[in-house]
Every structure is written in C-alpha cells, then in structure tokens.
C-alpha cells in the first residue's frame, strides 16, 4: 500500500504503549493495531485528529506516501 503509517515511531518518541494510546484516543487496541500495522483501508478524520492531539503531532508525522513496493522488502 502506498500510504505508510508511522504510529509506532510516534509511540516510541512519546514513550507510550499501544494500550495507553488506544484508551486515550477512544478506540480498541485491536483497531489501533490494524491501523498501526498498515492493514486499515480507511481512517476517520476524527480518529486521526484524536491521534494527533494525544501524540502532539501533525497528520504528516503519522502518515506518509511511498512508491508502490517500497514498503515490501521482498520487492527489492
């Protein structure tokens, strides 16, 4: 998928667990894991806004565009 999700990077920078982030954002840890691992097909702007508020970041800190295949090391 050409959109990469860097929530794990921001979690590490903020020294926060997935469970804590999920609780503070108001989503289940399972749904956060789907988003974090790049398996989500969509994200609501309200969820993205809540993530940015809790992590004190901009949407571009969490999402980035990659060329097709760049995220898949087997394609290199």
TIMI-2910 file (N, C-alpha, C, CB; in pm, 1 decimal, decimal comma, always signed):
<rs>
+----------+----------+----------+----------+----------+----------+----------+----------+----------+----------+----------+----------+------+
!      n_x !      n_y !      n_z !     ca_x !     ca_y !     ca_z !      c_x !      c_y !      c_z !     cb_x !     cb_y !     cb_z ! resn !
+----------+----------+----------+----------+----------+----------+----------+----------+----------+----------+----------+----------+------+
!    +85,3 !   -117,6 !     +0,0 !     +0,0 !     +0,0 !     +0,0 !    +89,7 !   +123,7 !     +0,0 !    -96,9 !     -0,1 !   +122,9 !  Unk !
!    +59,3 !   +220,7 !    -80,9 !   +147,6 !   +336,3 !    -91,5 !   +141,2 !   +432,6 !    +27,1 !   +115,3 !   +410,6 !   -215,4 !  Unk !
!    +45,1 !   +418,1 !   +116,9 !    +40,7 !   +501,6 !   +236,7 !    +97,8 !   +420,5 !   +352,8 !   -105,8 !   +549,9 !   +267,7 !  Unk !
!   +206,4 !   +471,0 !   +410,1 !   +269,7 !   +404,9 !   +524,6 !   +226,0 !   +475,2 !   +652,7 !   +425,5 !   +405,8 !   +511,2 !  Unk !
!   +208,5 !   +398,1 !   +758,5 !   +163,4 !   +450,7 !   +887,3 !   +279,8 !   +441,2 !   +985,8 !    +37,5 !   +372,5 !   +940,3 !  Unk !
!   +313,7 !   +554,2 !  +1046,8 !   +427,5 !   +560,6 !  +1138,4 !   +384,6 !   +584,6 !  +1283,1 !   +522,8 !   +670,1 !  +1094,7 !  Unk !
!   +272,8 !   +526,3 !  +1322,5 !   +227,4 !   +543,1 !  +1461,1 !   +329,7 !   +485,8 !  +1558,2 !    +90,5 !   +475,4 !  +1482,1 !  Unk !
!   +391,8 !   +374,2 !  +1522,7 !   +489,9 !   +313,0 !  +1612,7 !   +607,3 !   +406,2 !  +1639,3 !   +540,4 !   +181,4 !  +1554,4 !  Unk !
!   +646,7 !   +485,7 !  +1541,2 !   +756,1 !   +582,0 !  +1559,1 !   +716,4 !   +686,5 !  +1663,1 !   +792,3 !   +650,6 !  +1424,1 !  Unk !
!   +594,7 !   +738,9 !  +1649,5 !   +547,9 !   +840,5 !  +1744,6 !   +526,8 !   +781,1 !  +1883,2 !   +417,7 !   +904,3 !  +1694,9 !  Unk !
!   +480,7 !   +656,5 !  +1890,6 !   +466,1 !   +590,5 !  +2020,7 !   +601,5 !   +580,7 !  +2090,2 !   +403,9 !   +449,7 !  +2004,1 !  Unk !
!   +704,3 !   +544,5 !  +2016,8 !   +838,7 !   +533,5 !  +2074,7 !   +888,7 !   +670,2 !  +2120,2 !   +937,1 !   +472,0 !  +1972,7 !  Unk !
!   +866,9 !   +772,7 !  +2038,0 !   +911,2 !   +907,6 !  +2074,8 !   +841,5 !   +957,2 !  +2200,1 !   +886,3 !  +1004,6 !  +1960,3 !  Unk !
!   +714,6 !   +920,5 !  +2216,8 !   +635,6 !   +966,5 !  +2331,4 !   +642,0 !   +868,3 !  +2448,6 !   +490,3 !   +987,4 !  +2289,7 !  Unk !
!   +714,4 !   +756,5 !  +2429,9 !   +726,6 !   +652,9 !  +2533,8 !   +588,0 !   +611,7 !  +2584,6 !   +814,2 !   +703,8 !  +2651,9 !  Unk !
!   +501,8 !   +577,7 !  +2488,2 !   +363,8 !   +542,5 !  +2518,1 !   +334,5 !   +403,3 !  +2462,1 !   +265,4 !   +648,0 !  +2459,3 !  Unk !
!   +251,3 !   +328,1 !  +2531,7 !   +213,7 !   +194,9 !  +2484,7 !    +93,8 !   +203,9 !  +2391,3 !   +182,0 !   +102,1 !  +2603,6 !  Unk !
!    +73,7 !    +98,9 !  +2314,4 !    -42,6 !    +90,9 !  +2225,7 !   -170,3 !    +95,2 !  +2309,0 !    -38,0 !    -38,3 !  +2139,2 !  Unk !
!   -171,9 !    +25,4 !  +2419,1 !   -290,3 !    +23,4 !  +2505,0 !   -324,1 !   +160,6 !  +2560,0 !   -270,0 !    -72,8 !  +2619,2 !  Unk !
!   -222,7 !   +233,6 !  +2603,5 !   -246,0 !   +368,0 !  +2656,4 !   -297,7 !   +461,0 !  +2547,6 !   -117,3 !   +424,7 !  +2717,5 !  Unk !
!   -237,2 !   +453,5 !  +2428,0 !   -282,2 !   +537,9 !  +2318,0 !   -426,2 !   +505,2 !  +2281,2 !   -190,9 !   +520,9 !  +2196,2 !  Unk !
!   -458,1 !   +378,0 !  +2270,1 !   -594,3 !   +337,2 !  +2235,0 !   -694,2 !   +391,0 !  +2335,9 !   -604,7 !   +184,5 !  +2227,1 !  Unk !
!   -662,7 !   +379,2 !  +2463,3 !   -752,3 !   +427,1 !  +2567,9 !   -770,6 !   +578,6 !  +2559,2 !   -698,6 !   +388,1 !  +2706,0 !  Unk !
!   -661,6 !   +651,6 !  +2540,8 !   -669,8 !   +797,6 !  +2536,6 !   -740,6 !   +848,7 !  +2410,1 !   -529,9 !   +857,2 !  +2544,9 !  Unk !
!   -729,4 !   +772,9 !  +2300,1 !   -794,3 !   +812,6 !  +2174,9 !   -940,2 !   +768,5 !  +2174,0 !   -719,9 !   +752,9 !  +2053,8 !  Unk !
!   -970,3 !   +659,4 !  +2244,3 !  -1107,8 !   +610,0 !  +2249,3 !  -1138,2 !   +504,3 !  +2144,5 !  -1202,6 !   +723,9 !  +2232,8 !  Unk !
!  -1036,2 !   +426,7 !  +2105,2 !  -1058,0 !   +315,1 !  +2014,0 !  -1002,2 !   +188,8 !  +2078,9 !   -991,4 !   +341,3 !  +1874,8 !  Unk !
!  -1039,5 !    +73,9 !  +2025,0 !   -991,6 !    -51,8 !  +2083,4 !   -845,2 !    -73,9 !  +2044,6 !  -1079,7 !   -171,9 !  +2036,5 !  Unk !
!   -770,5 !   -142,6 !  +2128,9 !   -632,5 !   -175,5 !  +2092,6 !   -624,5 !   -255,5 !  +1961,8 !   -566,7 !   -254,4 !  +2205,4 !  Unk !
!   -725,2 !   -340,0 !  +1936,5 !   -726,6 !   -418,4 !  +1812,3 !   -739,5 !   -326,7 !  +1690,8 !   -842,3 !   -520,9 !  +1814,2 !  Unk !
!   -829,4 !   -228,4 !  +1698,1 !   -843,9 !   -135,4 !  +1586,1 !   -720,1 !    -49,3 !  +1568,2 !   -965,5 !    -46,9 !  +1606,5 !  Unk !
!   -656,1 !    -10,2 !  +1677,8 !   -532,1 !    +66,5 !  +1667,6 !   -422,6 !    -18,4 !  +1604,2 !   -487,5 !   +116,6 !  +1806,2 !  Unk !
!   -417,6 !   -147,1 !  +1638,5 !   -318,0 !   -236,8 !  +1579,4 !   -338,5 !   -250,4 !  +1429,3 !   -324,0 !   -374,6 !  +1645,6 !  Unk !
!   -463,4 !   -258,6 !  +1384,7 !   -493,2 !   -265,9 !  +1241,1 !   -440,2 !   -141,3 !  +1171,3 !   -646,0 !   -281,1 !  +1216,5 !  Unk !
!   -464,9 !    -26,1 !  +1230,0 !   -416,2 !    +99,3 !  +1172,4 !   -263,9 !   +106,8 !  +1177,7 !   -477,4 !   +219,1 !  +1246,0 !  Unk !
!   -207,3 !    +73,7 !  +1291,3 !    -62,7 !    +82,1 !  +1312,5 !    +14,6 !     -9,4 !  +1217,8 !    -29,0 !    +46,9 !  +1456,5 !  Unk !
!    -42,0 !   -124,9 !  +1188,4 !    +27,3 !   -222,0 !  +1103,6 !     -1,3 !   -203,5 !   +954,8 !    -11,3 !   -361,3 !  +1144,5 !  Unk !
!    -72,6 !    -96,1 !   +920,8 !    -96,1 !    -65,1 !   +780,4 !   -201,0 !   -151,6 !   +713,3 !    +30,2 !    -77,3 !   +706,1 !  Unk !
!   -285,0 !   -217,8 !   +791,7 !   -388,4 !   -304,1 !   +733,9 !   -523,0 !   -233,8 !   +719,6 !   -405,1 !   -427,8 !   +818,9 !  Unk !
!   -534,1 !   -110,4 !   +769,6 !   -660,2 !    -36,5 !   +761,0 !   -681,9 !    +12,4 !   +618,8 !   -661,4 !    +82,4 !   +859,5 !  Unk !
!   -806,6 !    +10,3 !   +574,5 !   -842,3 !    +60,3 !   +442,1 !   -879,4 !   +207,5 !   +447,2 !   -957,6 !    -20,6 !   +383,9 !  Unk !
!   -911,9 !   +258,1 !   +566,3 !   -952,8 !   +397,4 !   +582,6 !   -930,3 !   +438,1 !   +727,5 !  -1101,8 !   +417,9 !   +541,4 !  Unk !
!   -927,2 !   +568,8 !   +749,4 !   -921,0 !   +621,6 !   +885,6 !  -1009,9 !   +746,0 !   +889,6 !   -771,9 !   +655,0 !   +928,9 !  Unk !
!  -1092,7 !   +754,9 !   +991,6 !  -1178,1 !   +872,0 !  +1007,1 !  -1092,1 !   +992,2 !  +1045,7 !  -1288,7 !   +846,6 !  +1113,5 !  Unk !
!  -1131,7 !  +1108,6 !   +994,5 !  -1059,0 !  +1230,3 !  +1031,6 !  -1067,4 !  +1254,0 !  +1181,5 !  -1114,4 !  +1351,9 !   +955,6 !  Unk !
!  -1178,5 !  +1218,1 !  +1243,8 !  -1191,2 !  +1237,3 !  +1388,8 !  -1090,8 !  +1149,6 !  +1464,0 !  -1335,3 !  +1205,2 !  +1435,2 !  Unk !
!  -1067,0 !  +1027,6 !  +1414,2 !   -967,0 !   +939,4 !  +1475,4 !   -827,5 !   +994,5 !  +1452,6 !   -977,6 !   +796,5 !  +1418,9 !  Unk !
!   -799,6 !  +1039,8 !  +1331,4 !   -668,9 !  +1098,2 !  +1301,3 !   -644,8 !  +1222,1 !  +1387,7 !   -658,8 !  +1134,5 !  +1151,4 !  Unk !
!   -746,5 !  +1305,3 !  +1402,9 !   -734,2 !  +1424,9 !  +1486,6 !   -707,3 !  +1386,7 !  +1631,9 !   -861,7 !  +1510,9 !  +1477,1 !  Unk !
!   -775,2 !  +1284,9 !  +1682,1 !   -754,6 !  +1240,5 !  +1820,1 !   -613,3 !  +1184,5 !  +1838,6 !   -859,4 !  +1134,2 !  +1858,6 !  Unk !
!   -566,1 !  +1108,1 !  +1740,6 !   -428,9 !  +1055,9 !  +1747,1 !   -328,7 !  +1171,0 !  +1752,7 !   -399,1 !   +964,8 !  +1625,1 !  Unk !
!   -349,7 !  +1270,5 !  +1666,8 !   -258,3 !  +1385,2 !  +1664,0 !   -262,9 !  +1463,7 !  +1794,5 !   -292,4 !  +1477,5 !  +1546,9 !  Unk !
!   -382,2 !  +1477,9 !  +1850,6 !   -394,5 !  +1550,8 !  +1976,9 !   -320,5 !  +1478,7 !  +2089,0 !   -542,2 !  +1568,6 !  +2014,2 !  Unk !
!   -342,9 !  +1348,4 !  +2101,0 !   -280,9 !  +1271,2 !  +2208,4 !   -128,6 !  +1262,4 !  +2189,8 !   -342,0 !  +1130,1 !  +2214,2 !  Unk !
!    -85,1 !  +1242,3 !  +2065,9 !    +58,2 !  +1227,9 !  +2038,6 !   +128,4 !  +1361,8 !  +2016,6 !    +78,4 !  +1140,0 !  +1917,4 !  Unk !
!    +50,6 !  +1470,8 !  +2018,0 !   +105,4 !  +1605,0 !  +1997,9 !   +189,2 !  +1610,8 !  +1870,3 !   +190,4 !  +1647,1 !  +2119,1 !  Unk !
!   +122,9 !  +1577,9 !  +1758,2 !   +192,8 !  +1574,7 !  +1630,3 !    +99,1 !  +1619,3 !  +1519,0 !   +247,9 !  +1433,6 !  +1601,4 !  Unk !
!   +149,4 !  +1621,3 !  +1399,3 !    +72,2 !  +1655,6 !  +1280,4 !    +37,4 !  +1526,8 !  +1204,8 !   +151,4 !  +1754,5 !  +1188,8 !  Unk !
!    -68,3 !  +1528,3 !  +1122,4 !   -103,5 !  +1408,5 !  +1045,6 !    +13,9 !  +1355,2 !   +962,5 !   -221,2 !  +1439,0 !   +953,9 !  Unk !
!    +96,0 !  +1444,0 !   +911,4 !   +212,2 !  +1402,0 !   +832,7 !   +317,9 !  +1328,5 !   +913,6 !   +274,7 !  +1521,1 !   +768,2 !  Unk !
!   +312,0 !  +1340,0 !  +1046,1 !   +403,0 !  +1263,4 !  +1131,4 !   +357,3 !  +1118,1 !  +1143,0 !   +412,4 !  +1327,2 !  +1271,0 !  Unk !
!   +230,4 !  +1093,1 !  +1113,0 !   +173,6 !   +958,8 !  +1126,5 !   +156,4 !   +887,4 !   +993,1 !    +40,6 !   +966,6 !  +1196,1 !  Unk !
!   +134,9 !   +963,6 !   +885,5 !   +107,7 !   +906,0 !   +754,0 !   +205,6 !   +961,8 !   +652,5 !    -37,6 !   +934,2 !   +710,0 !  Unk !
!   +253,0 !   +875,6 !   +562,8 !   +339,7 !   +921,8 !   +454,9 !   +314,6 !   +837,0 !   +331,5 !   +489,1 !   +915,7 !   +496,4 !  Unk !
!   +339,1 !   +895,9 !   +216,7 !   +320,7 !   +828,4 !    +89,9 !   +451,4 !   +764,7 !    +46,6 !   +269,6 !   +925,9 !    -16,9 !  Unk !
!   +443,5 !   +642,0 !     -2,1 !   +559,5 !   +570,4 !    -56,4 !   +525,7 !   +522,9 !   -196,4 !   +600,4 !   +450,1 !    +34,7 !  Unk !
!   +627,8 !   +506,8 !   -277,2 !   +603,0 !   +448,0 !   -408,1 !   +563,5 !   +302,6 !   -390,0 !   +727,5 !   +460,4 !   -499,8 !  Unk !
!   +487,4 !   +250,4 !   -481,4 !   +438,4 !   +112,2 !   -473,3 !   +555,7 !    +16,0 !   -460,6 !   +352,8 !    +76,6 !   -597,4 !  Unk !
!   +549,6 !    -72,2 !   -361,1 !   +652,8 !   -174,1 !   -342,4 !   +765,9 !   -131,3 !   -251,8 !   +708,8 !   -213,0 !   -473,7 !  Unk !
!   +779,0 !     -4,0 !   -218,9 !   +889,9 !    +42,2 !   -137,0 !   +882,8 !    -13,4 !     +5,5 !   +892,0 !   +194,0 !   -133,6 !  Unk !
!   +761,5 !    -36,2 !    +56,4 !   +746,3 !    -85,0 !   +193,0 !   +765,0 !   -237,3 !   +201,6 !   +608,7 !    -46,2 !   +247,1 !  Unk !
!   +768,8 !   -305,1 !    +89,3 !   +779,8 !   -451,4 !    +86,5 !   +923,4 !   -490,6 !    +55,0 !   +682,2 !   -512,9 !    -18,1 !  Unk !
!  +1000,3 !   -536,9 !   +155,6 !  +1141,0 !   -570,2 !   +131,8 !  +1159,5 !   -685,2 !    +33,5 !  +1207,7 !   -604,9 !   +262,2 !  Unk !
!  +1057,3 !   -767,4 !     +9,8 !  +1071,5 !   -877,6 !    -83,7 !  +1072,0 !   -826,9 !   -227,9 !   +959,2 !   -979,3 !    -63,4 !  Unk !
!  +1028,0 !   -701,0 !   -247,8 !  +1022,4 !   -643,5 !   -382,1 !  +1155,3 !   -580,0 !   -422,4 !   +911,2 !   -539,9 !   -389,9 !  Unk !
!  +1249,6 !   -570,6 !   -329,8 !  +1377,7 !   -503,6 !   -358,9 !  +1474,5 !   -594,0 !   -430,7 !  +1441,5 !   -453,8 !   -231,3 !  Unk !
+----------+----------+----------+----------+----------+----------+----------+----------+----------+----------+----------+----------+------+
</rs>
